[in-house]
Amino acid sequence: MNAIEFPWLTAIILLPLVAALAIPLIPDKEGTTVRWYGLGVAFADFALMIYAFWYKYDFQSSTLQLVENYPWIPQLGLHWAVGVDGLSMPLLLLTGLINTLAIFAAWKVTTKPRLFYGLMLAMYSAQLGVFVAQDLLLFFLMWEIELVPVYLLISIWGGQNRRYAATKFILYTAAASIFILIAGFAMAFSGDTVTFDMATLGMKEYPKTLELLVYAGFLIAFGVKLPIFPLHTWLPDAHGEASAPSSMILAGVLLKMGGYALIRFNVEMLPNAHVTFAPVLAILGVVNIVYGACCAFAQTNLKRRLAYSSIAHMGFVLIGIASYTELGISGAVLQMVSHGLIAASLFFLSGVTYDRTHTLMMDKMGGIAKVMPKTFALFTIGSMASLALPGMSGFVGELMVFLGIATSDVYSSSFKVVVVLLSAVGVILTPIYLLSMLRQVFYGEQSEELHLDAVISDVKPREIFITACLLLPIIGIGFYPKLATQTYDVKAVELAAHVRQVLPVVAHQQPSSLYSRIFSAPTLANSQVESSINISE
């Protein structure tokens, strides 16, 4: 087999899974060998990913690349169909980086190390499969496989209430998966042909009511993972009890699976229904931003405050998806990449702090800056990125979303003003709760339970390296956004054009008063449709 025929994506997906299955065969009593083995496999897979995309991927093409399609279970119509484009490629790289660093962050895990690293590698494989699957059943299979390791990682290596948090996570996400299956089968069996190929499903013509119901089903399913209010309540509990490596992956990758799926399925495959639901997404995005920011104020648990911050930041992804502009969609993808890096760094540093203080309650951590100055400096940089300080990736992502929705010619001026102003409220609240968090944790009143006179070590070289690997791309993208945007710019342009081309037709079919108040397009659309009819006559 020559280099051109090499199944790059299959190798990238299966390498961590096959390696995980081999862990029980490794002779190791103390877990040291398994630890290095897991890190080596994760790094090798990430390096293979970089090599394949650097030499085999065309950044100027919006079509699927590195496509592989093999019959898997023909009786069920299941194909091993994978491919990558501008939407999935940057998220694949994000997945590789964060999973590799999360395994490195779990260096001190001594409880059942074989099981821990096996689950980490299996979860890594499933996440990669979600982003490259081009068969609906394969996508669903990878989506489900990823749930089991997360549940076990929380329930075994989590905090005091880990079983409650893990059970809540699996109940929410498993129940949401039912909507993926039902909506997927509705699409597959609609029309004269039965298929699970996602490209073919995207070209089908669906009855209006069916498309709206399918869109709503996917929105619920992916909204739980994103998460969207009010489907978010599992996230603070999961983050509050998960270990630092698990939280890095939860915030850095799992939430992005929801955003990716919304764009891939709801926007790209169901554009007619997206016209109806787009303002709903924008409104939900605003709710996420304001609600997440307000709830973050009320949290005294460090990781729960960061969890609600994640909910707020995901609201910008929803607004960008709803913007109908290439700038807004590009901003949504950049926000996912940026937040993945920022959240992973903050949750890792919260784990570093917990290892020293043995508490996550902020009122019991006061004054630790005097013994942990390096940790304070790194935490401050991560917080500045999260509050969208200029020069950080968070600023670029949020700015692109704001400009995308503000310059959209699809919505009415009043609707855009409300969305932008309310979103800006959330942006103002973010630095307040993040800076107050830094003040309370590092310079607040010292708790009597925390003995700073005892030996509390500052961040170690391994921990500095992990944090630096996350902060450097955050700063790099902040100063030169093209580092990230060039990987998906062409795809963002195609997506924006794809949803805009159906707008005149749908607007002409839905001249309701509510629709007309939200959108500025129906009048123009009607005139365009009427003129086209006159010309044809």
C-alpha positions as CSV (number, residue, x, y, z in Angstrom):
1,M,0.0,0.0,0.0
2,N,1.5,3.3,-1.0
3,A,1.4,6.6,1.0
4,I,-1.6,7.9,-1.0
5,E,-3.7,4.9,-0.1
6,F,-2.8,4.8,3.5
7,P,-6.0,5.0,5.7
8,W,-4.9,8.0,7.7
9,L,-8.1,8.7,9.6
10,T,-8.8,5.1,10.4
11,A,-5.3,4.8,11.8
12,I,-5.7,8.0,13.8
13,I,-9.1,6.7,15.3
14,L,-8.1,3.1,16.0
15,L,-4.6,3.6,17.4
16,P,-5.7,4.8,20.9
17,L,-8.4,2.1,21.0
18,V,-6.2,-0.8,20.0
19,A,-3.5,0.5,22.4
20,A,-6.1,0.6,25.2
21,L,-7.0,-3.0,24.6
22,A,-3.3,-4.0,25.0
23,I,-2.9,-2.4,28.4
24,P,-3.9,-5.5,30.4
25,L,-1.0,-7.3,28.8
26,I,1.7,-4.8,30.0
27,P,3.7,-6.1,32.9
28,D,3.5,-3.3,35.5
29,K,2.8,-3.4,39.2
30,E,3.1,0.2,40.2
31,G,1.6,1.8,37.1
32,T,4.7,3.5,36.0
33,T,5.0,1.7,32.7
34,V,1.3,2.0,31.9
35,R,1.6,5.8,32.6
36,W,4.4,6.2,30.0
37,Y,2.7,3.9,27.6
38,G,-0.5,5.9,27.7
39,L,1.3,9.2,27.2
40,G,3.4,7.7,24.4
41,V,0.3,6.4,22.5
42,A,-1.5,9.7,22.9
43,F,1.5,11.7,21.7
44,A,2.1,9.3,18.8
45,D,-1.5,9.7,17.6
46,F,-1.3,13.5,17.9
47,A,1.9,13.5,15.9
48,L,0.3,11.2,13.3
49,M,-2.6,13.7,13.1
50,I,-0.3,16.6,12.5
51,Y,1.7,14.8,9.8
52,A,-1.4,13.7,7.9
53,F,-3.0,17.2,7.9
54,W,0.3,19.0,7.1
55,Y,1.1,16.8,4.1
56,K,-2.3,15.5,2.9
57,Y,-4.8,18.2,3.7
58,D,-5.6,21.1,1.4
59,F,-6.5,24.2,3.4
60,Q,-8.1,25.9,0.3
61,S,-10.7,23.2,-0.3
62,S,-14.0,23.0,1.5
63,T,-14.8,19.4,0.4
64,L,-14.2,16.3,2.5
65,Q,-10.7,15.1,2.4
66,L,-8.8,11.9,3.4
67,V,-12.1,10.1,2.7
68,E,-12.4,6.4,3.5
69,N,-15.6,4.3,3.0
70,Y,-15.7,0.6,3.7
71,P,-18.8,-1.6,4.1
72,W,-18.9,-2.6,7.8
73,I,-22.2,-4.3,8.5
74,P,-24.0,-4.3,5.1
75,Q,-27.2,-5.9,6.6
76,L,-27.7,-2.7,8.7
77,G,-26.4,-0.4,6.0
78,L,-23.5,0.6,8.3
79,H,-20.4,1.8,6.6
80,W,-17.0,2.8,8.1
81,A,-17.2,6.2,6.4
82,V,-14.8,8.9,7.6
83,G,-13.6,12.2,6.2
84,V,-12.3,15.6,7.4
85,D,-13.0,19.1,6.3
86,G,-12.5,22.6,7.6
87,L,-15.1,22.2,10.3
88,S,-13.7,19.0,11.8
89,M,-10.0,19.4,11.3
90,P,-9.3,22.1,13.9
91,L,-11.4,20.3,16.4
92,L,-9.5,17.1,15.7
93,L,-6.2,18.9,16.5
94,L,-7.8,20.3,19.6
95,T,-8.9,16.9,20.7
96,G,-5.4,15.5,20.2
97,L,-3.7,18.2,22.1
98,I,-6.0,18.2,25.1
99,N,-6.2,14.5,25.5
100,T,-2.4,14.2,25.3
101,L,-2.0,16.9,28.0
102,A,-4.8,15.4,30.1
103,I,-3.0,12.1,30.2
104,F,0.2,13.9,31.2
105,A,-1.8,15.8,33.8
106,A,-2.9,12.4,35.4
107,W,0.7,11.5,36.2
108,K,-0.1,11.0,39.9
109,V,-3.0,8.6,39.4
110,T,-2.3,5.5,41.5
111,T,-5.7,4.0,41.9
112,K,-6.4,1.4,39.2
113,P,-3.9,2.9,36.7
114,R,-4.5,0.3,34.0
115,L,-8.2,1.0,34.0
116,F,-7.7,4.7,34.1
117,Y,-5.4,5.0,31.2
118,G,-7.4,2.4,29.2
119,L,-10.5,4.5,29.6
120,M,-8.6,7.7,28.7
121,L,-7.4,6.1,25.4
122,A,-10.8,4.6,24.6
123,M,-12.5,7.9,25.1
124,Y,-9.8,9.6,23.0
125,S,-10.6,7.3,20.1
126,A,-14.4,7.8,20.4
127,Q,-14.0,11.6,20.4
128,L,-11.9,11.5,17.2
129,G,-14.5,9.2,15.6
130,V,-17.3,11.7,16.3
131,F,-15.5,14.5,14.5
132,V,-14.7,12.5,11.3
133,A,-17.7,10.1,11.0
134,Q,-19.6,10.5,7.7
135,D,-22.1,7.7,8.4
136,L,-25.0,8.6,10.7
137,L,-24.9,5.2,12.5
138,L,-21.1,5.4,12.9
139,F,-21.5,8.9,14.3
140,F,-24.1,7.6,16.8
141,L,-21.9,4.7,17.8
142,M,-18.9,6.9,18.5
143,W,-21.1,9.4,20.4
144,E,-22.3,6.6,22.6
145,I,-18.9,4.9,23.2
146,E,-17.6,8.2,24.5
147,L,-20.2,8.3,27.3
148,V,-19.1,5.2,29.1
149,P,-15.4,6.2,29.8
150,V,-16.6,9.6,31.0
151,Y,-19.1,8.0,33.4
152,L,-16.5,5.7,34.8
153,L,-13.8,8.3,35.1
154,I,-16.1,10.5,37.2
155,S,-17.6,7.7,39.3
156,I,-14.3,6.1,40.2
157,W,-11.7,8.9,40.3
158,G,-14.1,11.8,41.2
159,G,-14.8,13.7,44.4
160,Q,-17.1,12.9,47.4
161,N,-20.3,13.1,45.4
162,R,-18.9,11.5,42.3
163,R,-21.5,8.8,41.9
164,Y,-24.3,11.3,41.9
165,A,-22.5,13.5,39.4
166,A,-21.7,10.6,37.1
167,T,-25.2,9.2,37.3
168,K,-26.7,12.6,36.4
169,F,-24.2,12.9,33.5
170,I,-25.1,9.5,32.0
171,L,-28.8,10.0,32.5
172,Y,-28.8,13.4,30.7
173,T,-26.5,12.4,27.9
174,A,-28.0,8.9,27.3
175,A,-31.5,10.3,27.2
176,A,-30.4,13.0,24.8
177,S,-28.9,10.3,22.5
178,I,-32.4,8.9,22.0
179,F,-33.2,12.0,20.1
180,I,-30.2,11.5,17.8
181,L,-31.4,8.0,17.0
182,I,-35.0,8.9,16.3
183,A,-34.2,12.0,14.3
184,G,-31.5,10.1,12.3
185,F,-33.8,7.3,11.4
186,A,-36.5,9.8,10.4
187,M,-34.0,11.3,7.9
188,A,-32.7,7.9,6.8
189,F,-36.1,6.5,5.9
190,S,-37.6,9.7,4.4
191,G,-38.1,9.6,0.7
192,D,-37.6,6.8,-1.8
193,T,-34.1,5.7,-0.6
194,V,-32.9,4.5,2.8
195,T,-29.4,5.7,3.6
196,F,-27.2,6.7,6.5
197,D,-24.6,8.5,4.5
198,M,-24.5,12.0,5.8
199,A,-23.7,13.6,2.5
200,T,-26.7,12.0,0.9
201,L,-29.0,12.8,3.8
202,G,-28.0,16.5,3.4
203,M,-29.1,16.5,-0.2
204,K,-32.5,14.9,0.5
205,E,-35.7,17.0,0.3
206,Y,-37.8,16.6,3.5
207,P,-41.4,17.6,4.2
208,K,-41.4,20.9,6.1
209,T,-43.0,19.5,9.3
210,L,-40.6,16.5,9.4
211,E,-37.5,18.7,8.9
212,L,-38.6,21.0,11.8
213,L,-39.2,18.0,14.1
214,V,-35.8,16.5,13.2
215,Y,-34.1,19.8,13.7
216,A,-35.7,20.1,17.2
217,G,-34.7,16.6,18.1
218,F,-31.1,17.3,17.1
219,L,-31.2,20.6,19.0
220,I,-32.2,18.8,22.2
221,A,-29.6,16.1,21.8
222,F,-26.7,18.4,21.0
223,G,-28.0,21.1,23.3
224,V,-27.4,18.8,26.3
225,K,-23.8,18.3,25.3
226,L,-23.1,22.0,24.5
227,P,-24.8,22.7,27.0
228,I,-27.8,24.9,26.3
229,F,-30.1,26.3,29.1
230,P,-32.1,24.6,30.6
231,L,-30.4,21.3,29.6
232,H,-27.1,22.3,31.4
233,T,-27.6,21.2,35.0
234,W,-25.4,18.1,34.7
235,L,-22.3,20.1,33.8
236,P,-21.6,22.0,37.1
237,D,-22.1,18.7,39.1
238,A,-19.8,16.8,36.7
239,H,-17.1,19.4,36.8
240,G,-17.4,19.8,40.6
241,E,-16.7,16.1,41.2
242,A,-14.4,15.1,38.2
243,S,-10.7,15.0,38.6
244,A,-8.6,17.6,36.8
245,P,-7.7,15.5,33.8
246,S,-11.4,14.5,33.3
247,S,-12.5,18.2,33.6
248,M,-9.9,19.2,31.0
249,I,-11.5,16.8,28.5
250,L,-15.1,17.6,29.6
251,A,-14.6,21.3,29.0
252,G,-12.0,21.2,26.3
253,V,-13.5,18.5,24.0
254,L,-16.9,17.2,25.0
255,L,-18.7,20.5,24.9
256,K,-17.3,21.1,21.5
257,M,-18.8,17.9,20.2
258,G,-22.2,19.6,20.8
259,G,-21.3,22.7,18.9
260,Y,-19.7,20.7,16.1
261,A,-22.8,18.5,15.7
262,L,-25.1,21.5,15.7
263,I,-23.2,23.0,12.7
264,R,-22.8,19.6,10.9
265,F,-26.4,18.4,11.3
266,N,-28.7,21.4,12.0
267,V,-27.0,24.0,9.8
268,E,-25.4,22.0,7.0
269,M,-27.9,19.2,6.6
270,L,-31.2,21.0,7.6
271,P,-30.8,24.5,6.2
272,N,-34.5,25.1,5.6
273,A,-35.4,24.3,9.3
274,H,-32.4,26.4,10.4
275,V,-34.1,29.5,8.9
276,T,-37.0,29.0,11.4
277,F,-34.8,28.0,14.4
278,A,-31.9,30.5,13.9
279,P,-33.5,33.3,16.0
280,V,-34.2,30.7,18.7
281,L,-30.6,29.8,18.7
282,A,-29.6,33.5,19.0
283,I,-32.0,33.9,22.0
284,L,-30.8,30.8,23.7
285,G,-27.2,32.0,23.2
286,V,-28.0,35.3,25.0
287,V,-29.7,33.3,27.8
288,N,-26.6,31.1,28.1
289,I,-24.3,34.1,28.3
290,V,-26.3,36.1,30.9
291,Y,-27.5,33.1,32.9
292,G,-24.1,31.5,33.1
293,A,-22.4,34.7,34.1
294,C,-25.0,35.4,36.8
295,C,-24.8,31.9,38.2
296,A,-21.0,32.0,38.3
297,F,-21.2,34.8,40.9
298,A,-23.1,32.5,43.3
299,Q,-20.6,29.7,43.2
300,T,-18.2,29.3,46.1
301,N,-16.7,26.1,44.6
302,L,-13.8,27.0,42.2
303,K,-14.6,24.4,39.6
304,R,-18.3,25.0,39.7
305,R,-17.6,28.7,39.0
306,L,-15.5,27.8,36.0
307,A,-18.2,25.4,34.9
308,Y,-20.9,28.1,34.7
309,S,-18.3,30.3,32.9
310,S,-18.1,27.5,30.3
311,I,-21.9,27.7,29.9
312,A,-21.7,31.4,29.3
313,H,-19.0,31.1,26.7
314,M,-20.8,28.5,24.8
315,G,-23.6,31.0,24.3
316,F,-21.4,32.8,21.8
317,V,-21.2,29.7,19.7
318,L,-25.0,29.6,19.4
319,I,-25.1,33.3,18.4
320,G,-22.4,32.8,15.8
321,I,-24.2,29.7,14.3
322,A,-27.4,31.8,14.1
323,S,-25.7,34.8,12.4
324,Y,-26.0,33.8,8.8
325,T,-22.6,35.4,8.1
326,E,-19.3,33.8,7.4
327,L,-17.7,36.0,10.0
328,G,-20.2,34.8,12.7
329,I,-19.8,31.1,11.8
330,S,-16.0,31.5,11.7
331,G,-16.2,33.2,15.1
332,A,-18.3,30.3,16.5
333,V,-15.7,27.7,15.4
334,L,-12.9,29.9,16.7
335,Q,-14.7,30.3,20.0
336,M,-14.9,26.5,20.3
337,V,-11.2,26.1,19.7
338,S,-10.3,29.0,22.0
339,H,-12.6,28.0,24.8
340,G,-11.3,24.4,24.6
341,L,-7.7,25.7,25.2
342,I,-8.7,28.2,27.9
343,A,-11.1,26.0,29.9
344,A,-8.6,23.1,29.8
345,S,-5.9,25.3,31.3
346,L,-8.1,26.8,34.0
347,F,-9.5,23.4,35.1
348,F,-5.9,21.9,35.1
349,L,-4.7,24.8,37.3
350,S,-7.7,24.4,39.6
351,G,-6.5,20.8,40.0
352,V,-3.0,22.0,40.8
353,T,-4.5,24.2,43.4
354,Y,-6.6,21.4,44.9
355,D,-3.6,19.1,45.1
356,R,-1.9,21.7,47.4
357,T,-4.8,22.9,49.5
358,H,-7.1,19.8,49.4
359,T,-10.2,22.0,48.9
360,L,-12.1,23.6,46.1
361,M,-14.0,26.1,48.3
362,M,-12.7,29.5,47.5
363,D,-13.3,30.9,51.0
364,K,-10.8,28.3,52.3
365,M,-8.0,29.1,49.9
366,G,-7.3,32.7,50.8
367,G,-3.7,34.1,50.7
368,I,-2.0,31.3,48.8
369,A,-0.4,33.7,46.3
370,K,2.5,34.2,48.8
371,V,3.5,30.5,48.6
372,M,2.3,29.8,45.0
373,P,3.2,32.9,43.0
374,K,3.9,30.9,39.7
375,T,0.5,29.3,40.0
376,F,-1.1,32.7,40.5
377,A,0.6,34.1,37.4
378,L,-0.5,31.2,35.2
379,F,-4.1,31.3,36.7
380,T,-4.2,35.0,36.0
381,I,-3.1,34.6,32.3
382,G,-5.8,31.9,31.8
383,S,-8.4,34.1,33.4
384,M,-7.4,37.1,31.3
385,A,-7.9,34.9,28.2
386,S,-11.3,33.7,29.5
387,L,-12.5,37.3,30.1
388,A,-11.5,38.1,26.4
389,L,-8.6,40.4,27.1
390,P,-7.2,41.8,23.7
391,G,-4.2,39.8,22.6
392,M,-5.9,36.5,23.7
393,S,-7.8,34.1,21.6
394,G,-11.0,34.6,23.6
395,F,-11.1,38.3,22.5
396,V,-10.9,37.4,18.8
397,G,-13.5,34.7,18.9
398,E,-16.1,36.8,20.8
399,L,-15.4,39.9,18.6
400,M,-16.0,37.9,15.4
401,V,-19.3,36.6,16.8
402,F,-20.4,40.2,17.8
403,L,-19.4,41.5,14.4
404,G,-21.0,38.6,12.6
405,I,-24.5,39.1,14.2
406,A,-24.2,42.9,14.2
407,T,-23.5,43.1,10.4
408,S,-26.0,40.4,9.4
409,D,-28.5,41.7,6.9
410,V,-30.9,38.9,7.7
411,Y,-32.2,40.1,11.1
412,S,-34.1,43.3,11.9
413,S,-32.2,46.1,13.5
414,S,-34.2,45.9,16.8
415,F,-33.5,42.2,17.1
416,K,-29.7,42.6,16.5
417,V,-29.6,45.5,19.1
418,V,-31.2,43.4,21.8
419,V,-29.0,40.4,21.1
420,V,-25.8,42.5,21.1
421,L,-26.6,44.6,24.2
422,L,-27.7,41.6,26.3
423,S,-24.6,39.6,25.2
424,A,-22.5,42.6,26.1
425,V,-23.9,42.5,29.6
426,G,-22.5,39.0,29.9
427,V,-19.2,40.2,28.7
428,I,-19.1,42.8,31.4
429,L,-20.0,40.3,34.1
430,T,-17.3,37.9,33.1
431,P,-14.2,39.9,34.3
432,I,-16.1,40.7,37.5
433,Y,-16.6,37.1,38.6
434,L,-13.2,35.9,37.3
435,L,-11.2,38.7,38.9
436,S,-13.1,38.3,42.2
437,M,-12.3,34.6,42.0
438,L,-8.6,35.4,41.7
439,R,-8.7,37.9,44.5
440,Q,-10.5,35.5,46.9
441,V,-8.4,32.5,46.1
442,F,-4.9,34.1,46.0
443,Y,-5.3,37.2,48.1
444,G,-8.3,36.7,50.2
445,E,-8.3,36.3,54.0
446,Q,-6.4,33.2,55.0
447,S,-8.5,30.4,56.3
448,E,-7.6,28.9,59.7
449,E,-7.9,25.4,58.1
450,L,-5.2,26.2,55.6
451,H,-1.7,26.2,57.1
452,L,0.5,28.2,54.7
453,D,3.4,27.7,57.1
454,A,3.4,24.1,56.1
455,V,5.3,23.1,53.0
456,I,3.0,24.0,50.1
457,S,5.0,23.7,46.9
458,D,4.4,25.9,43.9
459,V,3.7,24.6,40.4
460,K,6.2,22.0,39.2
461,P,8.1,21.9,35.8
462,R,5.7,19.2,34.5
463,E,2.7,21.3,35.4
464,I,4.3,24.5,33.9
465,F,4.9,22.6,30.7
466,I,1.2,21.4,30.5
467,T,-0.1,24.9,31.1
468,A,2.4,26.5,28.7
469,C,1.3,24.1,25.9
470,L,-2.3,25.5,26.3
471,L,-1.4,29.2,26.9
472,L,1.0,29.6,24.0
473,P,-1.6,28.8,21.3
474,I,-4.1,31.0,23.2
475,I,-1.7,34.0,23.0
476,G,-0.6,33.0,19.5
477,I,-4.1,33.0,18.1
478,G,-4.8,36.2,20.0
479,F,-2.1,38.1,18.2
480,Y,-2.4,36.2,14.9
481,P,-5.9,34.7,14.5
482,K,-5.0,33.3,11.1
483,L,-3.1,30.5,12.8
484,A,-6.6,29.0,13.5
485,T,-8.9,30.6,11.0
486,Q,-7.0,29.6,7.9
487,T,-7.9,26.0,8.7
488,Y,-11.6,26.5,8.2
489,D,-12.1,29.9,6.5
490,V,-13.2,28.3,3.2
491,K,-15.6,26.0,5.0
492,A,-17.2,28.9,6.9
493,V,-17.8,30.8,3.6
494,E,-19.5,27.7,2.1
495,L,-21.7,27.2,5.2
496,A,-22.8,30.8,5.2
497,A,-23.7,30.7,1.5
498,H,-25.4,27.3,2.0
499,V,-27.9,28.6,4.6
500,R,-28.4,32.0,2.9
501,Q,-29.4,30.5,-0.4
502,V,-32.5,28.9,1.2
503,L,-33.5,32.0,3.1
504,P,-35.6,33.7,0.3
505,V,-37.7,30.6,-0.4
506,V,-38.4,29.9,3.3
507,A,-39.1,33.6,4.0
508,H,-41.6,33.6,1.2
509,Q,-43.3,30.6,2.6
510,Q,-43.5,31.9,6.2
511,P,-44.7,35.6,6.1
512,S,-46.0,35.4,9.6
513,S,-46.0,38.6,11.8
514,L,-43.5,37.2,14.3
515,Y,-41.2,36.0,11.6
516,S,-41.3,39.4,9.9
517,R,-40.5,41.3,13.1
518,I,-37.4,39.2,13.7
519,F,-36.1,39.1,10.2
520,S,-35.5,41.9,7.8
521,A,-35.3,39.5,4.9
522,P,-38.9,38.6,4.1
523,T,-39.7,41.8,2.3
524,L,-36.6,41.7,0.1
525,A,-37.1,37.9,-0.3
526,N,-40.7,38.3,-1.4
527,S,-39.8,40.9,-4.0
528,Q,-37.0,38.7,-5.3
529,V,-39.3,35.7,-5.6
530,E,-42.0,37.8,-7.3
531,S,-39.5,39.3,-9.7
532,S,-38.1,35.9,-10.6
533,I,-41.7,34.6,-11.2
534,N,-42.4,37.6,-13.4
535,I,-39.3,37.0,-15.4
536,S,-40.1,33.4,-15.9
537,E,-43.5,34.3,-17.1
